[in-house]
Amino acid sequence: MSTVVATHRSDDAPAEPTCDALAPLRAALVAAATAEADGMREAAQADARRRLEEARHRADALVAEARAQGESDAAWVLAGERTLARRAARGVVLAAQRDAYERVHREALVAVRALLVDPTARDRLAELLRTRLPGATVRTLEDGGLAADTADGRSADASAEALVALALRAFDGRRLWEPA
């Protein structure tokens, strides 16, 4: 498996792809994220089912009230309430999905920062940056990641946030929402 590490040049020339020297790191992140995502998916699905059931009960109660007000009014009320219930249920599902993804992102960020404390992983990342940008100055970032800059304005961002974003782009987030 290979990944593209993006670099930026001052003249906006496109970056060249490079093999990912951090494949084991990314594989560990993806495996950890997948395991966490499976658990979060199950919890989110259970929560969504519970909320959907509550929304259905609310919708049923509103429908019964509409019928009591008159059969002629019930048809349009029923349609409107079902639409509202579907929208509310969809909102619940989307909120659960967003929460799950944000949790995966936060936990992956913590894991990357923990890995960047390891001198071997940090040295491999620095070497990758120096290989990708010969003559670059590698510096430590506040989040524990690294960045590399060349005199001609090219740069590479290997911050913890950038590494997580790269790993999550390779992660198929749809698996969070698929039935087990």
Secondary structure, 3 states (H helix, E strand, C coil): CCCCCCEECCCCCCCCCCCCCCHHHHHHHHHHHHHHHHHHHHHHHHHHHHHHHHHHHHHHHHHHHHHHHCHHHHHHHHHHHHHHHHHHHHHHHHHHHHHHHHHHHHHHHHHHHHHHHCHHHHHHHHHHHHHHCCCCEEEECCCCCEEEECCCCCEEEECHHHHHHHHHHHCCHHHHCCCC
